[in-house]
Amino acid sequence: MVKQERAARTRETLIRAAAEVFAEQGFVTASIAAISRRAGVSAGGLHFHFESKTALAQAVEDRAAEALREVTAGRRAVAGPVDGNALQVLVDATHDLMALLAADVVVRAGFGLCADVSRTSGVDLRRQWRLWVEEATRAAARQGELADGLSPQDAASVVVASTVGLEVLGAGERDWLAPHALARFWALVLPRLAADRTLGVLVPEGAGGSAGVTGRDCVAQRGEIPD
């Protein structure tokens, strides 16, 4: 049992070290030697757990995909979203994702690896995210939460393009992943996405957040709040 626990810890250390090196250098430039040094594990010890750099990259992607599934499963917006408000579920999920990207190098590296054209990835995290956002916007449409004339496909396209853009920019400059940056995005976009009856109750900084932007601020952008 002690050996198994030690082996599990070593494996976790290697995955995190690989993620750090991949995030800093990219898959092509990253070397097994650099990863083993970062992990404090010999090259032989690394190869005991992972046969190649590709296997390490796959392990990083798999962990990132698991973390993303936890975000989306926790914010499920299909049959009976939280409080019947699919748009708020979507807003909250984007905050969860950005917080995860900011805090977890494995998730950041996983997103970078799946977009790396120099290798064939077994995981497409951006597609996984896109499918969930499309699911959420369809739920919002069924509940009458989208603005008149707005299709769920168009709403999903805006959210996916913007959040993936923040993910890409945040890989190099962490401020793009900050809660206030995402809250400002939602404050600008929600008046175009949400139906009038929904807009005033939405919280751009995420339910329970504190980025300083409120649903009332969103409504004000339409000029609907008197002085």
Residue frames as a rotation matrix with the C-alpha (Angstrom) as fourth column:
MET 1
0.562 0.827 0.000 0.00
0.827 -0.562 0.000 0.00
0.000 0.000 -1.000 0.00
VAL 2
0.421 -0.491 -0.762 2.84
0.158 -0.788 0.595 2.42
-0.893 -0.371 -0.254 0.86
LYS 3
-0.655 -0.699 0.286 4.51
0.357 0.047 0.933 1.69
-0.666 0.713 0.219 -2.49
GLN 4
-0.177 0.687 0.705 1.25
0.976 0.029 0.216 2.26
0.128 0.726 -0.676 -4.33
GLU 5
0.762 0.456 -0.460 0.72
0.557 -0.823 0.107 5.58
-0.330 -0.338 -0.882 -2.58
ARG 6
0.000 -0.858 -0.514 4.28
0.062 -0.513 0.856 6.64
-0.998 -0.032 0.054 -3.36
ALA 7
-0.693 -0.220 0.687 3.85
0.643 0.242 0.727 5.66
-0.326 0.945 -0.026 -7.01
ALA 8
0.301 0.890 0.342 0.58
0.947 -0.320 -0.001 7.62
0.109 0.324 -0.940 -7.20
ARG 9
0.663 -0.119 -0.739 2.26
0.251 -0.895 0.369 10.71
-0.705 -0.430 -0.564 -5.71
THR 10
-0.439 -0.898 -0.039 5.15
0.185 -0.133 0.974 10.43
-0.879 0.420 0.224 -8.16
ARG 11
-0.421 0.369 0.828 2.74
0.907 0.197 0.373 10.14
-0.026 0.908 -0.418 -11.06
GLU 12
0.688 0.715 -0.126 0.87
0.720 -0.694 -0.011 13.25
-0.096 -0.083 -0.992 -9.92
THR 13
0.312 -0.674 -0.669 4.14
0.092 -0.680 0.728 15.13
-0.946 -0.288 -0.150 -9.53
LEU 14
-0.669 -0.588 0.455 5.16
0.453 0.163 0.877 14.18
-0.590 0.792 0.158 -13.06
ILE 15
0.020 0.761 0.649 1.83
0.992 -0.096 0.082 15.25
0.125 0.642 -0.757 -14.54
ARG 16
0.830 0.302 -0.469 2.02
0.414 -0.897 0.154 18.63
-0.374 -0.322 -0.870 -12.87
ALA 17
-0.057 -0.930 -0.363 5.68
0.053 -0.366 0.929 19.12
-0.997 0.033 0.070 -13.82
ALA 18
-0.590 -0.102 0.801 4.86
0.758 0.271 0.593 18.20
-0.278 0.957 -0.083 -17.41
ALA 19
0.476 0.845 0.244 1.96
0.878 -0.472 -0.081 20.66
0.047 0.253 -0.966 -17.43
GLU 20
0.623 -0.296 -0.724 4.23
0.145 -0.866 0.478 23.45
-0.769 -0.403 -0.497 -16.18
VAL 21
-0.477 -0.879 0.022 6.85
0.127 -0.044 0.991 22.75
-0.870 0.475 0.133 -18.84
PHE 22
-0.376 0.423 0.825 4.27
0.925 0.225 0.307 22.36
-0.056 0.878 -0.476 -21.61
ALA 23
0.693 0.693 -0.198 2.60
0.693 -0.716 -0.081 25.63
-0.197 -0.081 -0.977 -20.56
GLU 24
0.434 -0.610 -0.663 5.93
-0.067 -0.756 0.651 27.46
-0.899 -0.238 -0.369 -20.59
GLN 25
-0.495 -0.849 -0.187 7.60
-0.345 -0.005 0.938 25.92
-0.797 0.529 -0.291 -23.63
GLY 26
0.293 0.622 -0.727 4.96
-0.953 0.130 -0.273 24.20
-0.075 0.773 0.630 -25.73
PHE 27
0.852 0.145 0.504 4.87
-0.198 0.979 0.053 20.53
-0.485 -0.145 0.862 -26.62
VAL 28
0.857 -0.515 0.001 7.56
0.191 0.316 -0.929 20.54
0.479 0.797 0.369 -29.31
THR 29
0.153 -0.856 0.494 10.19
-0.477 -0.502 -0.721 22.39
0.865 -0.125 -0.485 -27.28
ALA 30
0.492 0.085 0.866 9.49
-0.864 0.167 0.474 20.64
-0.104 -0.982 0.156 -23.97
SER 31
-0.175 -0.635 -0.752 11.88
-0.564 0.691 -0.452 17.79
0.807 0.345 -0.480 -23.23
ILE 32
0.635 0.323 -0.702 11.72
0.259 0.767 0.587 14.72
0.728 -0.555 0.403 -21.04
ALA 33
-0.328 -0.852 -0.409 14.87
0.775 0.006 -0.632 15.95
0.541 -0.524 0.658 -19.32
ALA 34
-0.746 0.089 0.660 13.25
-0.258 -0.952 -0.163 19.29
0.614 -0.292 0.734 -18.44
ILE 35
0.325 0.943 0.069 10.14
-0.518 0.117 0.847 17.56
0.791 -0.311 0.526 -17.11
SER 36
0.469 -0.193 -0.862 12.10
0.585 0.799 0.138 15.10
0.662 -0.569 0.488 -15.00
ARG 37
-0.683 -0.730 0.009 14.20
0.512 -0.487 -0.708 17.92
0.521 -0.479 0.707 -13.54
ARG 38
-0.455 0.591 0.666 11.09
-0.544 -0.776 0.317 19.94
0.705 -0.218 0.675 -12.75
ALA 39
0.608 0.758 -0.235 9.52
-0.339 0.516 0.787 16.96
0.718 -0.399 0.571 -11.03
GLY 40
-0.013 -0.698 0.716 12.70
-0.999 0.031 0.013 15.94
-0.031 -0.716 -0.698 -9.19
VAL 41
0.659 0.265 0.704 12.34
-0.237 0.961 -0.141 12.46
-0.714 -0.074 0.696 -10.64
SER 42
-0.456 -0.884 0.099 15.00
-0.218 0.219 0.951 10.58
-0.863 0.412 -0.293 -12.59
ALA 43
-0.356 0.272 -0.894 14.53
-0.934 -0.093 0.344 9.92
0.011 0.958 0.287 -16.29
GLY 44
-0.866 0.006 -0.499 14.22
-0.054 0.993 0.107 6.24
0.497 0.119 -0.860 -15.46
GLY 45
-0.756 0.619 -0.211 11.55
0.360 0.124 -0.925 6.98
-0.546 -0.775 -0.317 -12.88
LEU 46
-0.317 0.642 -0.698 9.65
-0.696 -0.657 -0.289 9.09
-0.645 0.394 0.655 -15.39
HIS 47
-0.457 0.097 -0.884 9.72
-0.792 0.408 0.454 6.34
0.405 0.908 -0.109 -18.01
PHE 48
-0.980 0.178 -0.093 8.47
0.201 0.853 -0.482 3.85
-0.006 -0.491 -0.871 -15.44
HIS 49
-0.360 0.890 -0.281 5.23
0.249 -0.199 -0.948 5.84
-0.899 -0.411 -0.150 -15.28
PHE 50
0.687 0.554 -0.471 5.07
-0.248 -0.431 -0.868 7.32
-0.683 0.713 -0.159 -18.80
GLU 51
0.370 -0.547 0.751 6.61
0.708 0.689 0.153 5.77
-0.601 0.476 0.642 -21.87
SER 52
-0.367 -0.467 0.805 6.95
0.893 -0.420 0.164 9.03
0.261 0.779 0.571 -23.78
LYS 53
-0.955 0.032 -0.296 6.38
0.044 -0.968 -0.246 12.78
-0.294 -0.248 0.923 -23.85
THR 54
-0.617 0.773 -0.150 3.22
-0.376 -0.121 0.919 12.08
0.692 0.623 0.365 -25.82
ALA 55
-0.133 0.548 -0.826 1.90
0.646 0.680 0.347 9.87
0.751 -0.487 -0.445 -23.02
LEU 56
-0.654 -0.153 -0.741 2.59
0.704 -0.482 -0.522 12.65
-0.277 -0.863 0.423 -20.54
ALA 57
-0.941 0.323 -0.096 0.77
-0.335 -0.866 0.371 15.15
0.036 0.381 0.924 -22.72
GLN 58
-0.346 0.855 -0.387 -2.22
-0.014 0.407 0.913 12.81
0.938 0.321 -0.129 -22.95
ALA 59
-0.268 0.202 -0.942 -2.28
0.916 0.356 -0.184 12.47
0.299 -0.912 -0.281 -19.17
VAL 60
-0.889 -0.073 -0.453 -2.30
0.238 -0.917 -0.319 16.27
-0.392 -0.391 0.832 -18.81
GLU 61
-0.759 0.639 -0.128 -5.14
-0.471 -0.403 0.785 16.59
0.450 0.656 0.606 -21.32
ASP 62
-0.257 0.676 -0.690 -7.14
0.422 0.721 0.549 13.85
0.869 -0.150 -0.471 -19.61
ARG 63
-0.494 0.031 -0.869 -6.84
0.856 -0.161 -0.492 15.63
-0.155 -0.986 0.053 -16.26
ALA 64
-0.943 0.147 -0.299 -7.88
-0.174 -0.982 0.067 18.92
-0.283 0.116 0.952 -17.81
ALA 65
-0.575 0.769 -0.280 -10.87
-0.260 0.153 0.953 17.27
0.776 0.621 0.112 -19.49
GLU 66
-0.264 0.446 -0.856 -11.92
0.805 0.590 0.059 15.77
0.531 -0.673 -0.514 -16.17
ALA 67
-0.715 -0.049 -0.697 -11.70
0.525 -0.697 -0.489 19.18
-0.462 -0.715 0.524 -14.49
LEU 68
-0.889 0.414 -0.194 -13.77
-0.447 -0.697 0.561 20.75
0.097 0.586 0.805 -17.27
ARG 69
-0.388 0.775 -0.499 -16.41
0.202 0.600 0.774 18.03
0.899 0.200 -0.389 -16.93
GLU 70
-0.424 0.200 -0.883 -16.65
0.905 0.100 -0.412 18.81
0.006 -0.975 -0.224 -13.22
VAL 71
-0.899 0.089 -0.429 -17.30
-0.039 -0.991 -0.125 22.47
-0.436 -0.095 0.895 -14.04
THR 72
-0.699 0.638 -0.324 -19.99
-0.573 -0.228 0.787 21.76
0.428 0.736 0.525 -16.60
ALA 73
-0.376 0.573 -0.728 -21.61
0.481 0.792 0.376 18.93
0.792 -0.209 -0.573 -14.66
GLY 74
-0.608 0.088 -0.789 -21.80
0.757 -0.233 -0.610 21.18
-0.238 -0.968 0.075 -11.63
ARG 75
-0.637 0.369 -0.677 -23.50
-0.302 -0.927 -0.221 23.88
-0.709 0.063 0.702 -13.72
ARG 76
-0.801 0.292 0.523 -25.72
0.565 0.658 0.498 21.57
-0.199 0.695 -0.691 -15.78
ALA 77
-0.570 0.588 -0.574 -28.22
-0.434 -0.809 -0.397 23.62
-0.698 0.023 0.716 -17.75
VAL 78
-0.939 0.234 -0.252 -30.27
-0.114 0.478 0.871 21.01
0.324 0.846 -0.423 -19.57
ALA 79
-0.067 0.948 -0.310 -33.26
0.352 0.313 0.882 19.63
0.933 -0.050 -0.355 -17.67
GLY 80
0.828 0.501 -0.253 -34.00
0.425 -0.265 0.865 21.99
0.366 -0.824 -0.433 -14.84
PRO 81
-0.187 -0.934 0.304 -31.05
0.430 -0.356 -0.830 24.39
0.883 -0.024 0.468 -14.46
VAL 82
-0.637 -0.154 -0.755 -30.37
0.770 -0.160 -0.617 26.08
-0.026 -0.975 0.220 -11.15
ASP 83
-0.478 0.540 -0.693 -33.34
0.163 -0.721 -0.674 28.29
-0.863 -0.435 0.257 -10.20
GLY 84
0.407 0.682 0.607 -34.71
0.709 0.183 -0.681 27.74
-0.576 0.708 -0.409 -13.70
ASN 85
0.816 -0.170 -0.552 -32.23
-0.336 -0.917 -0.214 30.32
-0.470 0.360 -0.806 -15.03
ALA 86
0.717 -0.529 0.454 -30.07
0.667 0.710 -0.225 28.78
-0.203 0.464 0.862 -17.74
LEU 87
0.590 -0.517 0.620 -28.32
0.166 -0.674 -0.720 32.07
0.790 0.528 -0.311 -18.58
GLN 88
0.600 -0.390 0.698 -27.16
-0.789 -0.434 0.435 32.51
0.133 -0.812 -0.568 -14.99
VAL 89
0.775 -0.327 0.542 -25.94
0.094 0.906 0.412 28.92
-0.625 -0.269 0.733 -15.02
LEU 90
0.670 -0.520 0.530 -23.96
0.671 0.117 -0.732 29.77
0.318 0.846 0.427 -18.14
VAL 91
0.574 -0.449 0.685 -22.50
-0.387 -0.886 -0.257 32.93
0.722 -0.118 -0.682 -16.63
ASP 92
0.685 -0.279 0.673 -21.51
-0.654 0.174 0.737 31.03
-0.323 -0.944 -0.063 -13.49
ALA 93
0.801 -0.373 0.469 -19.89
0.436 0.900 -0.028 28.26
-0.411 0.226 0.883 -15.53
THR 94
0.607 -0.615 0.503 -17.73
0.339 -0.372 -0.864 30.75
0.719 0.695 -0.018 -17.41
HIS 95
0.487 -0.431 0.760 -16.51
-0.778 -0.610 0.153 32.17
0.398 -0.665 -0.632 -14.10
ASP 96
0.771 -0.198 0.606 -15.79
-0.252 0.779 0.574 28.66
-0.585 -0.595 0.550 -12.86
LEU 97
0.778 -0.470 0.416 -13.78
0.626 0.533 -0.570 27.93
0.046 0.704 0.709 -15.99
MET 98
0.510 -0.611 0.605 -11.75
-0.074 -0.732 -0.677 31.15
0.857 0.301 -0.419 -15.86
ALA 99
0.575 -0.279 0.769 -11.00
-0.818 -0.173 0.549 30.61
-0.020 -0.945 -0.327 -12.17
LEU 100
0.814 -0.250 0.524 -9.86
0.131 0.958 0.254 27.08
-0.565 -0.138 0.813 -12.95
LEU 101
0.690 -0.572 0.444 -7.63
0.548 0.011 -0.837 28.26
0.473 0.820 0.321 -15.78
ALA 102
0.493 -0.492 0.717 -6.10
-0.503 -0.834 -0.226 30.91
0.710 -0.249 -0.659 -13.53
ALA 103
0.485 -0.211 0.848 -5.45
-0.850 0.112 0.514 28.52
-0.204 -0.971 -0.125 -10.66
ASP 104
0.519 -0.163 0.839 -4.56
-0.049 0.974 0.220 25.22
-0.853 -0.156 0.498 -12.31
VAL 105
-0.198 -0.708 -0.678 -1.60
-0.809 -0.273 0.521 24.90
-0.554 0.651 -0.518 -14.66
VAL 106
-0.740 -0.029 0.672 -2.74
0.196 0.947 0.256 21.42
-0.643 0.321 -0.695 -15.66
VAL 107
0.318 0.925 0.210 -5.97
0.623 -0.038 -0.781 22.84
-0.714 0.379 -0.588 -17.08
ARG 108
0.533 -0.190 -0.824 -4.14
-0.498 -0.858 -0.124 25.71
-0.684 0.476 -0.552 -18.82
ALA 109
-0.558 -0.824 -0.103 -1.64
-0.612 0.324 0.722 23.30
-0.561 0.465 -0.685 -20.33
GLY 110
-0.441 0.468 0.766 -4.40
0.467 0.849 -0.249 20.90
-0.766 0.248 -0.593 -21.35
PHE 111
0.672 0.705 -0.226 -6.18
0.219 -0.481 -0.849 23.60
-0.708 0.521 -0.478 -23.34
GLY 112
0.260 -0.659 -0.706 -2.91
-0.797 -0.559 0.228 24.60
-0.545 0.504 -0.670 -24.98
LEU 113
-0.682 -0.570 0.458 -2.01
-0.285 0.784 0.552 21.03
-0.674 0.246 -0.697 -25.87
CYS 114
-0.057 0.735 0.675 -5.35
0.575 0.577 -0.580 20.22
-0.816 0.355 -0.456 -27.46
ALA 115
0.873 0.363 -0.325 -4.88
-0.004 -0.662 -0.750 23.20
-0.487 0.656 -0.577 -29.80
ASP 116
-0.022 -0.977 -0.212 -1.28
-0.553 -0.165 0.817 22.33
-0.833 0.135 -0.536 -30.69
VAL 117
0.787 0.399 -0.471 -1.20
-0.593 0.281 -0.754 21.40
-0.169 0.873 0.458 -34.39
SER 118
-0.140 -0.937 -0.319 2.20
-0.948 0.220 -0.229 19.72
0.284 0.271 -0.920 -34.00
ARG 119
-0.972 -0.151 0.178 0.58
-0.206 0.912 -0.355 16.64
-0.109 -0.382 -0.918 -32.47
THR 120
-0.340 0.889 -0.307 -2.58
-0.128 0.279 0.952 14.59
0.932 0.362 0.019 -32.66
SER 121
-0.787 0.101 0.609 -4.66
-0.616 -0.193 -0.764 15.09
0.041 -0.976 0.214 -29.55
GLY 122
-0.751 0.547 -0.370 -7.09
0.471 0.837 0.279 12.56
0.462 0.035 -0.886 -28.19
VAL 123
-0.097 0.683 -0.724 -8.99
0.891 -0.265 -0.369 15.30
-0.444 -0.681 -0.583 -26.37
ASP 124
-0.517 0.010 0.856 -10.60
0.512 -0.798 0.318 18.47
0.686 0.602 0.408 -27.72
LEU 125
-0.572 0.235 -0.786 -11.30
0.758 -0.215 -0.616 20.62
-0.314 -0.948 -0.055 -24.69
ARG 126
-0.856 0.264 -0.444 -12.54
-0.326 -0.943 0.067 23.58
-0.401 0.202 0.894 -26.68
ARG 127
-0.591 0.685 -0.426 -15.04
-0.294 0.308 0.905 21.38
0.751 0.660 0.020 -28.48
GLN 128
-0.474 0.382 -0.793 -16.11
0.783 0.596 -0.182 19.91
0.403 -0.707 -0.581 -25.12
TRP 129
-0.713 0.156 -0.684 -16.70
0.355 -0.761 -0.544 23.45
-0.605 -0.630 0.487 -23.86
ARG 130
-0.856 0.383 -0.348 -18.50
-0.517 -0.589 0.621 24.53
0.033 0.711 0.702 -27.03
LEU 131
-0.547 0.674 -0.496 -20.93
0.195 0.679 0.708 21.61
0.814 0.291 -0.503 -26.90
TRP 132
-0.428 0.388 -0.816 -21.83
0.902 0.132 -0.410 22.43
-0.052 -0.912 -0.407 -23.31
VAL 133
-0.792 0.135 -0.595 -22.35
-0.032 -0.983 -0.182 26.14
-0.609 -0.125 0.783 -24.05
GLU 134
-0.777 0.541 -0.321 -24.60
-0.415 -0.057 0.908 25.22
0.473 0.839 0.269 -26.97
GLU 135
-0.435 0.599 -0.672 -26.55
0.664 0.717 0.209 22.96
0.608 -0.356 -0.710 -24.61
ALA 136
-0.558 0.156 -0.815 -26.91
0.689 -0.460 -0.560 25.83
-0.462 -0.874 0.149 -22.14
THR 137
-0.853 0.243 -0.461 -28.10
-0.381 -0.895 0.233 28.35
-0.356 0.375 0.856 -24.72
ARG 138
-0.638 0.680 -0.362 -30.67
-0.042 0.439 0.898 25.87
0.769 0.588 -0.252 -26.03
ALA 139
-0.369 0.480 -0.796 -31.95
0.915 0.341 -0.218 25.52
0.166 -0.809 -0.564 -22.47
ALA 140
-0.720 0.062 -0.691 -32.14
0.226 -0.921 -0.318 29.31
-0.656 -0.385 0.649 -22.22
ALA 141
-0.862 0.418 -0.286 -34.12
-0.448 -0.367 0.815 29.46
0.236 0.831 0.504 -25.47
ARG 142
-0.492 0.703 -0.514 -36.58
0.472 0.711 0.521 26.82
0.732 0.014 -0.681 -24.25
GLN 143
-0.223 0.359 -0.906 -37.19
0.956 -0.100 -0.275 28.88
-0.190 -0.928 -0.321 -21.12
GLY 144
0.622 0.531 0.575 -37.69
0.687 -0.723 -0.076 32.14
0.376 0.442 -0.815 -23.02
GLU 145
0.529 -0.479 -0.700 -34.56
0.529 -0.459 0.714 33.75
-0.663 -0.748 0.011 -21.58
LEU 146
-0.513 -0.776 0.367 -32.95
0.772 -0.230 0.593 34.85
-0.376 0.588 0.717 -24.85
ALA 147
-0.516 0.261 -0.816 -33.61
-0.265 -0.954 -0.137 38.21
-0.814 0.146 0.562 -26.47
ASP 148
0.552 0.821 0.147 -36.29
-0.025 0.192 -0.981 38.28
-0.833 0.538 0.127 -29.18
GLY 149
0.921 -0.097 -0.378 -34.96
-0.386 -0.095 -0.917 37.08
0.053 0.991 -0.125 -32.51
LEU 150
-0.048 -0.994 0.097 -31.71
-0.998 0.045 -0.033 35.69
0.028 -0.098 -0.995 -31.08
SER 151
0.648 0.223 -0.728 -31.03
-0.336 0.942 -0.011 32.06
0.683 0.252 0.686 -31.91
PRO 152
0.894 -0.343 0.287 -29.32
-0.163 0.348 0.923 29.81
-0.417 -0.872 0.255 -29.36
GLN 153
0.555 -0.716 0.423 -26.66
0.832 0.483 -0.273 29.05
-0.009 0.503 0.864 -31.98
ASP 154
0.307 -0.424 0.852 -25.74
0.255 -0.826 -0.502 32.71
0.917 0.371 -0.146 -32.32
ALA 155
0.787 0.006 0.617 -25.71
-0.556 -0.424 0.715 33.19
0.266 -0.906 -0.330 -28.55
ALA 156
0.843 -0.486 0.232 -23.44
0.276 0.760 0.589 30.16
-0.463 -0.432 0.774 -28.14
SER 157
0.461 -0.692 0.556 -21.08
0.772 0.003 -0.636 31.41
0.438 0.722 0.535 -30.85
VAL 158
0.470 -0.245 0.848 -20.58
-0.273 -0.954 -0.124 34.72
0.839 -0.174 -0.515 -29.05
VAL 159
0.815 -0.107 0.569 -19.93
-0.564 0.077 0.822 33.07
-0.132 -0.991 0.002 -25.70
VAL 160
0.777 -0.542 0.321 -17.61
0.517 0.840 0.166 30.39
-0.359 0.036 0.933 -27.05
ALA 161
0.428 -0.639 0.639 -15.57
0.586 -0.342 -0.734 32.78
0.687 0.689 0.228 -29.18
SER 162
0.487 -0.198 0.851 -15.17
-0.482 -0.873 0.073 35.21
0.729 -0.445 -0.520 -26.29
THR 163
0.825 -0.154 0.544 -14.35
-0.476 0.330 0.815 32.69
-0.305 -0.931 0.199 -23.57
VAL 164
0.698 -0.632 0.336 -11.90
0.698 0.706 -0.121 30.77
-0.161 0.319 0.934 -25.77
GLY 165
0.425 -0.531 0.733 -10.31
0.255 -0.707 -0.660 34.11
0.869 0.467 -0.165 -26.62
LEU 166
0.626 -0.161 0.763 -9.91
-0.719 -0.498 0.485 34.88
0.302 -0.852 -0.428 -22.93
GLU 167
0.887 -0.298 0.352 -8.43
0.080 0.851 0.518 31.40
-0.455 -0.432 0.779 -22.40
VAL 168
0.542 -0.705 0.457 -5.85
0.769 0.197 -0.608 31.97
0.339 0.681 0.649 -25.14
LEU 169
0.326 -0.398 0.857 -4.94
-0.143 -0.917 -0.372 35.46
0.935 -0.001 -0.356 -23.95
GLY 170
0.785 0.075 0.614 -4.88
-0.608 -0.095 0.788 34.34
0.117 -0.993 -0.029 -20.33
ALA 171
0.842 -0.535 -0.074 -2.20
0.536 0.844 0.001 31.76
0.062 -0.041 0.997 -21.08
GLY 172
-0.064 -0.920 0.386 0.22
0.758 -0.297 -0.580 34.63
0.649 0.256 0.717 -21.52
GLU 173
-0.794 -0.114 0.597 -1.30
-0.194 -0.883 -0.427 37.33
0.576 -0.455 0.679 -19.34
ARG 174
-0.753 0.437 -0.491 -3.28
0.632 0.688 -0.356 36.14
0.182 -0.579 -0.795 -16.34
ASP 175
-0.809 0.454 -0.372 -5.27
-0.166 -0.785 -0.597 39.38
-0.564 -0.422 0.710 -16.00
TRP 176
-0.625 0.593 -0.507 -7.47
-0.657 -0.049 0.752 38.23
0.421 0.804 0.421 -18.90
LEU 177
-0.410 0.440 -0.799 -8.76
0.343 0.886 0.312 35.46
0.845 -0.146 -0.514 -16.62
ALA 178
-0.996 -0.043 -0.077 -9.58
0.088 -0.374 -0.923 37.78
0.011 -0.927 0.376 -13.72
PRO 179
-0.371 0.925 -0.085 -13.19
0.864 0.311 -0.396 37.82
-0.340 -0.221 -0.914 -12.44
HIS 180
0.001 0.397 -0.918 -13.61
0.082 -0.915 -0.395 41.54
-0.997 -0.075 -0.033 -13.11
ALA 181
-0.777 -0.318 -0.543 -12.59
-0.494 -0.226 0.839 41.12
-0.390 0.921 0.019 -16.76
LEU 182
-0.867 0.497 0.028 -15.20
0.440 0.739 0.510 38.43
0.233 0.454 -0.860 -17.31
ALA 183
-0.192 0.824 -0.532 -17.83
0.763 -0.215 -0.609 40.39
-0.617 -0.523 -0.588 -15.39
ARG 184
-0.306 0.036 -0.951 -17.28
-0.343 -0.936 0.075 43.38
-0.888 0.349 0.299 -17.68
PHE 185
-0.980 -0.021 -0.199 -17.66
-0.192 0.373 0.908 41.12
0.055 0.928 -0.369 -20.71
TRP 186
-0.574 0.813 -0.095 -20.98
0.816 0.578 0.017 39.83
0.069 -0.068 -0.995 -19.42
ALA 187
-0.158 0.513 -0.844 -22.15
0.410 -0.743 -0.529 43.34
-0.898 -0.430 -0.093 -18.53
LEU 188
-0.584 -0.132 -0.801 -21.58
-0.576 -0.628 0.524 44.34
-0.572 0.767 0.291 -22.14
VAL 189
-0.936 0.084 -0.343 -23.02
-0.227 0.603 0.765 41.21
0.271 0.793 -0.545 -23.73
LEU 190
-0.754 0.653 -0.078 -26.02
0.570 0.590 -0.572 40.30
-0.328 -0.476 -0.816 -21.57
PRO 191
-0.250 0.720 -0.647 -28.15
-0.250 -0.694 -0.675 43.28
-0.935 -0.007 0.354 -22.70
ARG 192
-0.322 0.087 -0.943 -27.89
-0.947 -0.052 0.318 41.80
-0.021 0.995 0.100 -26.21
LEU 193
-0.861 -0.106 -0.497 -28.42
-0.189 0.975 0.120 38.18
0.472 0.197 -0.859 -25.20
ALA 194
-0.861 0.438 -0.258 -31.07
0.466 0.477 -0.746 38.25
-0.203 -0.762 -0.614 -22.50
ALA 195
-0.118 0.925 0.361 -34.81
0.667 -0.196 0.719 38.83
0.736 0.325 -0.594 -22.70
ASP 196
-0.234 0.064 0.970 -36.08
-0.367 -0.930 -0.027 41.88
0.900 -0.362 0.241 -20.82
ARG 197
0.726 0.639 0.253 -37.76
-0.467 0.189 0.864 39.79
0.504 -0.746 0.436 -18.12
THR 198
0.761 -0.500 -0.414 -34.51
0.593 0.795 0.130 37.92
0.264 -0.344 0.901 -17.45
LEU 199
0.144 -0.851 0.505 -31.91
0.364 -0.429 -0.827 40.66
0.920 0.303 0.248 -17.69
GLY 200
0.280 0.002 0.960 -32.55
-0.593 -0.786 0.175 42.42
0.755 -0.619 -0.219 -14.41
VAL 201
0.880 0.100 0.464 -32.00
-0.451 0.480 0.753 39.31
-0.147 -0.872 0.468 -12.29
LEU 202
0.750 -0.649 -0.129 -28.78
0.460 0.651 -0.604 38.20
0.476 0.393 0.787 -13.94
VAL 203
0.820 -0.559 -0.121 -25.49
-0.158 -0.424 0.891 38.64
-0.550 -0.712 -0.437 -12.09
PRO 204
0.829 -0.468 -0.307 -22.59
-0.351 -0.008 -0.937 39.22
0.435 0.884 -0.170 -14.53
GLU 205
-0.119 -0.934 0.337 -19.93
-0.929 -0.015 -0.371 38.51
0.352 -0.357 -0.865 -11.89
GLY 206
-0.512 0.005 -0.859 -21.51
0.029 1.000 -0.012 35.14
0.858 -0.031 -0.512 -11.19
ALA 207
0.620 0.782 0.062 -23.97
-0.105 0.005 0.994 34.21
0.777 -0.623 0.085 -8.49
GLY 208
0.881 -0.283 -0.378 -22.24
0.445 0.230 0.865 34.91
-0.158 -0.931 0.329 -5.20
GLY 209
0.048 -0.913 0.405 -19.46
0.921 -0.116 -0.372 36.83
0.387 0.391 0.835 -6.95
SER 210
0.548 0.077 -0.833 -18.06
0.581 -0.752 0.312 40.21
-0.602 -0.655 -0.457 -6.04
ALA 211
-0.341 -0.734 0.587 -16.69
0.933 -0.190 0.305 41.80
-0.112 0.652 0.750 -9.20
GLY 212
-0.620 0.062 -0.782 -18.76
0.229 -0.939 -0.256 44.93
-0.750 -0.337 0.568 -8.71
VAL 213
-0.833 0.418 -0.362 -21.16
-0.514 -0.341 0.787 44.54
0.206 0.842 0.499 -11.66
THR 214
-0.621 0.682 0.387 -24.82
-0.050 0.458 -0.888 43.74
-0.782 -0.571 -0.250 -11.15
GLY 215
-0.400 0.598 0.694 -27.83
0.899 0.403 0.171 42.81
-0.177 0.693 -0.699 -13.19
ARG 216
0.593 0.608 -0.528 -29.09
0.531 -0.788 -0.311 46.36
-0.605 -0.096 -0.790 -12.63
ASP 217
-0.166 -0.737 -0.655 -25.95
-0.263 -0.607 0.750 47.63
-0.951 0.296 -0.093 -14.35
CYS 218
-0.815 -0.089 0.573 -26.82
0.454 0.516 0.727 45.46
-0.360 0.852 -0.380 -17.36
VAL 219
0.177 0.961 0.212 -30.32
0.965 -0.127 -0.230 46.88
-0.195 0.245 -0.950 -17.56
ALA 220
0.416 -0.062 -0.907 -28.90
0.159 -0.977 0.140 50.39
-0.895 -0.202 -0.397 -17.26
GLN 221
-0.685 -0.729 -0.011 -26.95
0.082 -0.093 0.992 49.80
-0.724 0.679 0.123 -20.44
ARG 222
-0.489 0.599 0.634 -30.28
0.855 0.184 0.486 49.70
0.175 0.779 -0.602 -22.25
GLY 223
-0.897 0.128 0.423 -31.27
-0.148 -0.989 -0.015 52.97
0.417 -0.076 0.906 -20.63
GLU 224
-0.093 0.937 -0.336 -34.10
0.190 0.348 0.918 51.27
0.977 0.022 -0.210 -18.77
ILE 225
-0.015 0.075 -0.997 -33.31
0.996 0.086 -0.008 52.46
0.085 -0.993 -0.076 -15.24
PRO 226
0.638 0.287 0.715 -34.43
0.321 -0.943 0.093 56.00
0.700 0.170 -0.693 -14.45
ASP 227
-0.469 -0.826 0.311 -32.21
0.077 -0.390 -0.918 58.32
0.880 -0.407 0.246 -12.49
